[in-house]
Amino acid sequence: SKQSFTITYIAGRRGLPQGNGITIAFPQHGWSPPSADKNKDGYICAENTGSASISVEVGSKVGDRRSPHVSGWVTVKVISGELKEGDEIIIYYGGKGQDAPGAEVQNQPVKTMSFVMCYTLNPLPSFMGDVNDEAFPGYSVFLNRLAEEPKLEVVPGKANRIDCIIPSIAASGESIKAKFVLTDKCRNPALS
């Protein structure tokens, strides 16, 4: 089902100087890849509570052999000024407000879904290069990961219907197995 949510980064005692930022990796399976297009699922935008100017860079890597479990990266950089201790960067996945397109999230319940989040260095170390470049190390590299990364719980809605799954072909008098599945209003599996 389509959802929108926020991820908030709070600058620590060193703040976040110009040219630096934060990068978040979004999971691949069942999630809309992050998008810079405000009309597409997975639209990403951001704002901050300080006086710094920020930019949002989106890179989708669906199916990339170098990062197979990631649908895309979002980097929010400070392009002028700096974030001071306590300033926040608020990232909106699925957009912000009533007219936001939302984002598809996985439909299987999970207690803890983690997002990899790290500081973005300026400049990047030379061995990092571009993840699309053949010189990339061939595995996901997460430098300067944050001590506490965003986590969320994926929960189903209340049961709205019962789906019955039966064979499409059966002989008269033949015993068949039927499977019943409770789903919520978005047709995601429900718990009860």
C-alpha positions as CSV (number, residue, x, y, z in Angstrom):
1,S,0.0,0.0,0.0
2,K,1.1,3.6,-0.5
3,Q,2.4,5.5,2.5
4,S,4.4,8.6,3.2
5,F,6.7,9.0,6.2
6,T,9.5,11.2,7.5
7,I,13.1,10.5,8.5
8,T,14.5,13.2,10.8
9,Y,18.3,13.7,11.3
10,I,19.3,15.9,14.3
11,A,22.8,17.4,14.0
12,G,25.1,16.5,16.8
13,R,27.6,18.7,18.7
14,R,29.8,19.1,15.6
15,G,26.9,20.1,13.3
16,L,27.1,19.5,9.6
17,P,29.4,21.8,7.6
18,Q,29.0,23.0,4.0
19,G,29.7,20.3,1.5
20,N,28.8,17.4,3.8
21,G,25.5,15.6,4.3
22,I,23.8,12.4,5.1
23,T,23.0,9.4,2.8
24,I,20.2,6.9,3.3
25,A,19.9,3.5,1.5
26,F,16.3,2.4,0.9
27,P,15.5,-1.3,0.8
28,Q,14.8,-2.9,-2.5
29,H,12.1,-5.6,-2.1
30,G,8.6,-4.2,-2.0
31,W,9.6,-0.5,-1.8
32,S,9.3,2.3,-4.4
33,P,12.7,3.4,-5.5
34,P,13.4,7.0,-4.3
35,S,12.6,9.5,-7.0
36,A,13.3,13.2,-7.6
37,D,10.0,13.4,-9.7
38,K,7.3,14.9,-7.5
39,N,4.6,13.0,-9.5
40,K,6.2,9.5,-9.0
41,D,5.8,7.0,-6.2
42,G,8.8,7.3,-3.9
43,Y,9.2,11.1,-4.3
44,I,11.8,12.4,-1.9
45,C,12.0,16.0,-0.7
46,A,13.7,17.5,2.4
47,E,13.9,20.6,4.5
48,N,15.9,21.7,7.5
49,T,15.2,23.8,10.6
50,G,18.5,25.8,10.4
51,S,19.6,28.5,8.2
52,A,21.7,26.3,5.8
53,S,20.7,25.6,2.2
54,I,20.4,21.9,1.3
55,S,20.1,19.9,-1.8
56,V,18.6,16.4,-2.4
57,E,20.3,14.0,-4.7
58,V,18.5,10.8,-5.7
59,G,20.1,7.7,-7.2
60,S,18.2,4.6,-7.9
61,K,20.2,1.4,-8.2
62,V,17.5,-1.3,-8.7
63,G,19.2,-4.5,-9.7
64,D,22.7,-3.1,-9.6
65,R,25.0,-6.0,-8.8
66,R,27.1,-3.7,-6.5
67,S,24.2,-3.0,-4.2
68,P,21.6,-5.8,-4.7
69,H,19.6,-5.1,-1.5
70,V,19.1,-1.4,-2.1
71,S,16.5,0.3,-4.3
72,G,18.2,3.6,-4.2
73,W,20.2,6.2,-2.3
74,V,19.2,9.6,-1.2
75,T,21.9,12.2,-0.2
76,V,21.0,15.4,1.5
77,K,23.9,17.8,1.3
78,V,24.6,21.2,2.9
79,I,25.3,23.4,-0.1
80,S,25.8,26.7,1.8
81,G,26.0,27.6,5.4
82,E,26.1,24.8,8.0
83,L,23.8,22.9,10.3
84,K,24.5,23.7,13.9
85,E,24.0,21.3,16.9
86,G,20.2,20.5,17.2
87,D,19.3,21.6,13.7
88,E,17.2,19.0,11.9
89,I,17.0,17.6,8.4
90,I,13.5,16.3,7.7
91,I,13.4,13.9,4.7
92,Y,9.9,13.1,3.3
93,Y,9.7,9.7,1.6
94,G,6.5,9.6,-0.6
95,G,6.4,13.4,-0.6
96,K,4.9,16.0,1.8
97,G,1.3,17.0,2.3
98,Q,-2.1,15.8,1.1
99,D,-1.2,15.8,-2.6
100,A,1.9,13.7,-2.2
101,P,2.1,10.6,-4.4
102,G,3.1,8.3,-1.6
103,A,5.4,5.4,-1.9
104,E,4.9,1.7,-2.1
105,V,6.1,-0.1,1.0
106,Q,6.5,-3.9,1.5
107,N,3.3,-5.6,2.4
108,Q,4.7,-8.2,4.7
109,P,4.6,-7.2,8.4
110,V,8.0,-6.9,10.0
111,K,8.9,-5.8,13.5
112,T,12.1,-3.8,12.6
113,M,12.9,-2.5,9.2
114,S,16.3,-0.7,9.3
115,F,17.7,1.9,6.8
116,V,21.4,2.3,6.4
117,M,22.3,5.9,7.1
118,C,25.8,7.5,7.0
119,Y,27.6,10.8,6.8
120,T,28.5,11.9,3.3
121,L,32.0,13.0,3.1
122,N,33.3,15.9,0.9
123,P,35.1,14.9,-1.1
124,L,34.4,11.2,-1.2
125,P,37.5,9.1,-0.8
126,S,39.0,8.3,-4.2
127,F,38.4,4.6,-3.9
128,M,34.7,5.2,-3.6
129,G,34.2,6.8,-7.0
130,D,30.8,6.4,-8.6
131,V,28.8,3.3,-7.7
132,N,28.1,2.9,-11.4
133,D,31.7,2.9,-12.3
134,E,33.4,-0.5,-12.9
135,A,36.1,0.6,-10.5
136,F,33.6,0.5,-7.6
137,P,34.7,-2.2,-5.1
138,G,31.9,-4.5,-6.0
139,Y,30.2,-4.5,-2.6
140,S,28.2,-2.0,-0.6
141,V,30.5,0.4,1.3
142,F,29.0,2.3,4.2
143,L,31.5,4.7,5.7
144,N,30.7,6.7,8.8
145,R,27.5,5.0,9.6
146,L,25.4,6.7,12.1
147,A,25.3,5.2,15.6
148,E,21.5,5.2,15.5
149,E,19.9,4.6,12.1
150,P,16.2,5.0,11.2
151,K,14.0,2.0,12.0
152,L,10.3,1.4,11.5
153,E,7.7,-1.3,12.0
154,V,5.6,-2.5,9.0
155,V,2.1,-3.3,10.4
156,P,-1.0,-4.5,8.5
157,G,-4.3,-2.8,8.7
158,K,-7.4,-4.5,10.3
159,A,-8.8,-7.4,8.4
160,N,-11.2,-6.2,5.8
161,R,-11.9,-9.3,3.7
162,I,-11.3,-13.0,3.5
163,D,-9.8,-14.4,0.3
164,C,-10.3,-18.1,-0.5
165,I,-7.8,-19.8,-2.7
166,I,-8.9,-23.0,-4.3
167,P,-7.8,-25.1,-7.4
168,S,-9.3,-23.8,-10.7
169,I,-9.9,-27.4,-11.9
170,A,-11.3,-30.2,-9.8
171,A,-13.3,-33.3,-10.7
172,S,-16.9,-33.7,-9.4
173,G,-16.7,-35.2,-5.9
174,E,-12.9,-34.7,-5.6
175,S,-11.6,-33.4,-2.3
176,I,-9.8,-30.1,-2.6
177,K,-7.8,-28.0,-0.3
178,A,-8.8,-24.4,0.3
179,K,-6.6,-21.7,1.8
180,F,-8.2,-18.6,3.5
181,V,-6.2,-15.4,3.8
182,L,-7.3,-12.3,5.8
183,T,-6.3,-9.1,4.0
184,D,-6.7,-5.4,4.9
185,K,-8.4,-2.8,2.7
186,C,-5.2,-2.5,0.5
187,R,-5.1,-6.3,0.0
188,N,-2.1,-6.7,2.3
189,P,-2.0,-9.7,4.6
190,A,-3.7,-8.9,7.9
191,L,-3.0,-10.5,11.2
192,S,-6.6,-10.7,12.4
